[in-house]
Amino acid sequence: MQLWEGTTRVMLHCAASSGRDRAAAAGVSAVVLPPASVLHKHVHRFLCWVQRSFAGWWRCEGKTGKLLRKVTEGQGARALRCWHVVASHSLCCLRCSLQKQWEEPCARAFDTMMSIRQRKGVGTTEVSEDGAAPQENVTLEKKPSSEGCTSRRLWKILSFTVGGAMALCTGLLTSVYLATLHENDLWFSNIKEVEREISFRTECGLYYSYYKQMLQAPSLVHGFHDLMYDNKTESMRTINLLQRMNIYQEVFLSVLYRVLPIQKYLEPVYFYIYTLFGLQAVYVTALYVTSWLLSGTWLSGLLAAFWYITNSCHLRTSRGSHRTDGSCGHCLLCRTDTTRVEFTIPLRENWALPFFAVQIAAITYFLRPNLRPLSERLALLAIFLSTFVFSLMWQFNQFMMLVQALGLFALDALDMLPALKATWLYTIQVAALLLVCALQFFNSMILGSLLISFNLSVLIARKLQKNLKTGNFLNRLGKLLLHLFVILCLTLFLNNIIKKALSLKSDEHIFKFLKAKSGFGATRDFDANLYLCEEAFGLLPWDTFGRLSDTLLLHAYLFVLLVTVTAALAVALRNLRMKYLWTPHVCVFAASGLCSPEVWGLLLKVTRLYNPARTCVMRYAVPMLTLSYLCCKFWPGVMEELAELREFYDPDTVELMHWISANTPGTAVFAGSMQLLAGVKLCTGRTLTNHPHYEDSSLRARTKSVYQIYAKRPPEDVHALLRALGTDYVILEDSICYERRHPRGCRLRDLLDMANGHVMDGPGENDPDLKLADHPRFCEEIKRDLPPYTALFTRVFQNKTFHVYRLARGK
């Protein structure tokens, strides 16, 4: 008997030690002891199992046997609580010491006890080695009233219902608001079909033309065949549009429109634009949910949505529309800071960013601790689907996700993110891109992306470098630096190997642009300068910060950044187009920070004013005051904006499109600016020499050849270059030939002069190696109708903006 009691003591000592370790590993500081009534069923089942399996324990005279008998005989709550401590702590030892057939019941019992302790979340007692608990540390918990539990449950359900309803309402209202702005700006419902199509400027018209082409095809099979073997987008070439461009959304919408019985009730163009405006509802709802998840209150999501709307429209002057009262000239249009969907509807970013916001919301949920396995799997599924759709809809997805991957890597390296979850996210990014690559017929630009090389390098380096986060500070720092060096070298090695194997040059202009944009030397490269001089890729205007300050968004954002010691402005300051990615997440970050108990708790602790009640008041009062301010200040302006009516007005372009459709053969090939030719294809269906989708090295060479019509070149050279591309007609635009919108050095004619080694026009400095051109500027000289020009080019159409010339053949 003494031997049995000694064995029992040793077992209890080991079980208590291992149990404390198990509780610490699970994030529980001490053992949580629920009330006796809660554990009655679990203890009864467990004791029955013990009685059947350990009859020796039951009959022994040691302390364990006495304790078991006390519990079963109902001799006091203290014995029950001590038994709960001993039993739960002993399960670790039982798992290792018992035979395999008892392992599963012990595991189930341990998990049950641990889940009960974590749900209660109260302080507990330590147990001595012999299983007895100190009397002063043992206190019985009060049984929570059923009414209190029910009321809390009802409050959570009510809060979730109200918050969800507000999310849906704000999303739908934003969609309706943007659609109304689009209608009021163009009077879209009243203008002609050709005017509607012309309103899709630049590459927007090119993308919409494929939606129109699929609808006009005799059958879906014929439409797919035309897209895969297209010879009208680029003259004298047959290309696979599904491989080259991200137009699966147009294909999907065209199929949906043909299948659904809505042709009698909804025009194709409205089905298209309403789908895009509907995605904006998804966008705002995803931003709302992300802010809600970050702060824990749906008030934060409502504030983020309000900020998104109030920063979505500010007035500016532009051309292209006029008031319905007949006034002409410069008219009021919308200057946006969060989205530009109402006047650039088919842009790829307007398709992709809503799904990117959904991905961010899913990742935010996935990174929450203590998720159930089912919730974790559903979150991973949502992340994968949203990442896949986002990547399928935008050719620049890889660059955005590379920034995301770098952020995940930084958090993982600093041990702020579970390594397993980071691995899942890296893997999902690679898997989504590879699936998109397969759907795009193995697009080489995707395979050669830095994102795939970086993620693969991270996963390989993890296998090579283990125990990265162990040791003292200096050891961990050294391992981290070595880890960074290995990943950098491996990324560059893999990327160079892939690009050389695939002879990839599709994205070289992007890296030239980034190099010049970052200030690493000037460049004369025509393609890089073409991006550098575009307004969308210019510096973020300073007046943007003034407009964000008017809505208090910038103040809140800087406040949250200051409290959390975060910096995130560097990328956005360098690129205007990044504004539409940056500002919506500024709304989310600022709103979640203002509603965060951690932010206010930290601030109040610093000022020595902290208490839970004051923190709760601040996290709700400040957002509500901000919402009141936004409503009072911006509601009249929004109503005035919705009441203002304008109309599309571009008679010169309309006249040009009508002339091309009526006076040129259907097989005619047109050359001109990329922006204009996209509209020519959409409105007339003619073949093009070049177009705005610039992610192809051969297309960039074509565009540079066509743009020699605005350079200082002889007519013979220009004619030879255009005829080499099969050109029948060339369109010259006065707005480009005599451009004054851009400063000297950024005008298209200046970019061509520098690329050709010629001195630029006008007063100003020139590089010393530039020389005077031997010939005048082609676009100016051809209008003088001199014999060298009329022998090769015949003017067939002109108006105040455009001049069309037919090229002579066989010369």
Disulfide bonds with the S-S distance in Angstrom:
Cys313-Cys334 1.91
Cys533-Cys746 2.14
Cys737-Cys779 2.02
